Amino acid sequence: MELRVTESTDDELSIEIAGEDHTFMNVLKGALLEHDDVSAATYDVNPEQSGGQTEPILTIKTEGGADPLECLEEAAVTVREKANSFRDAFEAAA
């Protein structure tokens, strides 16, 4: 997975996440929106409306002085923990 920051301020981060699609992006966006300090999280993968961009770009806006990069890291940990929990439950049920 390749990541490229396209815009960064104290309370906003836009990052291109190469090789991903709606499946991963929706899961990550959902985890971000569960974070108390994230006021908005969205992504764009529509190349026709984005000047030819084909890789998804995730945009995170935070409030209360929260660092958007730290919020992204925490959301990624949440996604990993949920995936591990699902895997464990699945294996136990098999």
QUIRABEL-V267527 format. One record per pair of residues at least 12 apart in sequence whose C-alpha atoms are under 10 Angstrom apart, sorted by the first residue. I is the first residue (numbers start at 0). J is the second residue. If there is no record, write none. Layout:
i->I j->J
i->I j->J
This chain:
i->0 j->16
i->0 j->17
i->0 j->18
i->0 j->19
i->1 j->15
i->1 j->16
i->1 j->17
i->1 j->18
i->1 j->19
i->2 j->14
i->2 j->15
i->2 j->16
i->2 j->17
i->2 j->18
i->2 j->56
i->3 j->15
i->3 j->16
i->3 j->17
i->3 j->56
i->4 j->16
i->4 j->56
i->4 j->57
i->4 j->58
i->5 j->56
i->5 j->57
i->5 j->58
i->6 j->58
i->7 j->58
i->7 j->59
i->7 j->67
i->7 j->68
i->8 j->60
i->8 j->66
i->8 j->67
i->9 j->60
i->9 j->61
i->9 j->62
i->9 j->64
i->9 j->65
i->9 j->66
i->9 j->67
i->9 j->68
i->10 j->36
i->10 j->37
i->10 j->38
i->10 j->59
i->10 j->60
i->10 j->61
i->10 j->62
i->10 j->63
i->10 j->64
i->10 j->65
i->10 j->66
i->10 j->67
i->10 j->68
i->11 j->37
i->11 j->38
i->11 j->39
i->11 j->40
i->11 j->58
i->11 j->59
i->11 j->60
i->11 j->61
i->11 j->62
i->11 j->65
i->11 j->66
i->11 j->67
i->11 j->68
i->12 j->40
i->12 j->56
i->12 j->57
i->12 j->58
i->12 j->59
i->12 j->60
i->12 j->61
i->12 j->66
i->12 j->67
i->12 j->68
i->12 j->71
i->13 j->40
i->13 j->41
i->13 j->42
i->13 j->56
i->13 j->57
i->13 j->58
i->13 j->59
i->13 j->60
i->13 j->67
i->13 j->68
i->14 j->42
i->14 j->55
i->14 j->56
i->14 j->57
i->14 j->58
i->14 j->59
i->14 j->68
i->15 j->42
i->15 j->43
i->15 j->44
i->15 j->52
i->15 j->53
i->15 j->54
i->15 j->55
i->15 j->56
i->15 j->57
i->15 j->58
i->16 j->42
i->16 j->54
i->16 j->55
i->16 j->56
i->16 j->57
i->17 j->53
i->17 j->54
i->17 j->55
i->17 j->56
i->18 j->53
i->18 j->54
i->18 j->55
i->19 j->44
i->19 j->54
i->19 j->55
i->19 j->56
i->20 j->44
i->20 j->54
i->20 j->55
i->21 j->42
i->21 j->43
i->21 j->44
i->21 j->55
i->23 j->78
i->24 j->41
i->24 j->42
i->24 j->43
i->24 j->44
i->24 j->55
i->24 j->56
i->24 j->57
i->25 j->41
i->25 j->42
i->26 j->74
i->26 j->75
i->26 j->78
i->27 j->40
i->27 j->41
i->27 j->42
i->27 j->57
i->27 j->71
i->27 j->74
i->27 j->75
i->27 j->76
i->27 j->77
i->27 j->78
i->28 j->40
i->28 j->41
i->28 j->42
i->28 j->57
i->28 j->58
i->28 j->59
i->28 j->71
i->28 j->74
i->28 j->75
i->28 j->78
i->29 j->41
i->29 j->74
i->29 j->78
i->30 j->70
i->30 j->71
i->30 j->73
i->30 j->74
i->30 j->75
i->30 j->76
i->30 j->77
i->30 j->78
i->30 j->81
i->31 j->59
i->31 j->60
i->31 j->61
i->31 j->67
i->31 j->70
i->31 j->71
i->31 j->72
i->31 j->73
i->31 j->74
i->31 j->75
i->31 j->77
i->31 j->78
i->32 j->59
i->32 j->70
i->32 j->74
i->33 j->74
i->33 j->77
i->34 j->61
i->34 j->70
i->34 j->71
i->34 j->73
i->34 j->74
i->34 j->77
i->35 j->61
i->35 j->62
i->35 j->63
i->35 j->65
i->35 j->70
i->36 j->60
i->36 j->61
i->36 j->62
i->36 j->63
i->36 j->64
i->36 j->65
i->36 j->66
i->36 j->67
i->36 j->70
i->37 j->59
i->37 j->60
i->37 j->61
i->37 j->62
i->37 j->63
i->37 j->65
i->37 j->66
i->37 j->67
i->37 j->70
i->37 j->71
i->38 j->59
i->38 j->60
i->38 j->61
i->38 j->62
i->38 j->63
i->39 j->58
i->39 j->59
i->39 j->60
i->39 j->61
i->39 j->62
i->40 j->57
i->40 j->58
i->40 j->59
i->40 j->60
i->40 j->61
i->40 j->71
i->41 j->56
i->41 j->57
i->41 j->58
i->41 j->59
i->41 j->60
i->42 j->55
i->42 j->56
i->42 j->57
i->42 j->58
i->42 j->59
i->43 j->55
i->43 j->56
i->43 j->57
i->43 j->58
i->44 j->56
i->44 j->57
i->57 j->71
i->59 j->71
